[in-house]
Amino acid sequence: MLTLPTFADVVAAAERLKGHAHHTPVLRSSTLDTRLGAQVFFKCENFQRMGAFKFRGAFNALSRFDAAQRLAGAIAFSSGNHAQAIALSARLLGIPAVILMPLDAPQAKIDATRGYGGEVILFDRFQQDREVLTREIAVQRGMTLIPPFDHADVITGQGTAAKELFEEVGELDYLFVCMGGGGLLSGSALAARALSPGCKVIGVEPEAGNDGQQSFRSGAIVRIVTPKTIADGAQTQAVGEITFAIIRRDVDDVLTVTDAQLVEAMRFYAERMKMIVEPTGCLSLAAVCHAGVPLQGKRVGVIVSGGNVDLQRFGQLVGNST
Ligand SMILES: *Cc1c(COP(=O)(O)O)cnc(C)c1O
């Protein structure tokens, strides 16, 4: 039997994050409210440290290390926001960190991870199995592996964003959350069940990578091949065991949106709200606008998960008119 983290663990995570994570703003758009006839509250984790909510889970997990773990350090494999979150959290806590990244990861991401103080080890993803390699290095150096989502301290750290949202705006009818491996969604659901019991919690995935929706609807974890989508933070092949157990219990539905709908949401954020949001961060708003959920007269929370997209790519995506 899995022991699942609880809302009390989210509260404890919030205490650890105090003074370290930003309390991100909740923004509104009267244009959108008018269009939907609803009240929409955007929790803007694109303004979190290192540009995404992942700082919360990483910092919470590393804060719980004992003396021996701190000395040996943390190890993670990621080419995305989790890498930067671990590198930055480790630096702030004075803990060594090793991040395994594929040789062909964007140079900007490798540089950003190094810039936060992480030791980057590059591997050939066509020749080497990153999980095997990570385990080898972890054993050699006595390092603790922190996975990107399927870990109780990561999940409860991520849940602190939704906790802040409910504490600031009160109860909601709906909460829309971007979904990859389900760490943000399961943590948000723990917060919602405690602070706004009637709130419907909706996970949102890219249509091309709907493993979470298939898993949610079939009741067993479905694994898919790495999906082709612009939502690079949601290219996970399967949800985690812990995240899935919470999602099955506490989430109301998992919906999907297309890449074209993500681009439209990206444009809306840029034009109307003056924010740069990365494609994965646009999942929640895209579902609010396109997934057919009747929101008239409702109070709706939208978690904006991150803003890390290089400007050239941002320009390519939002610049081409559809
Ligand atoms: C990692 C990530 C996600 C997905 O989070 P999970 O916890 O894996 O579901 C969504 N948006 C951004 C910006 C991310 O970095």
The ligand as a Gaussian input file, in Angstrom:
#p B3LYP/6-31G(d) Opt

LIG

0 1
 C        6.737000      20.217000     -15.140000
 C        5.781000      21.211000     -15.682000
 C        4.415000      20.915000     -15.846000
 C        3.836000      19.553000     -15.529000
 O        3.957000      19.277000     -14.164000
 P        3.747000      17.796000     -13.586000
 O        3.937000      17.937000     -12.134000
 O        4.771000      16.918000     -14.234000
 O        2.378000      17.387000     -13.983000
 C        3.562000      21.909000     -16.292000
 N        4.034000      23.136000     -16.616000
 C        5.338000      23.468000     -16.476000
 C        5.764000      24.830000     -16.833000
 C        6.255000      22.518000     -16.004000
 O        7.537000      22.849000     -15.876000

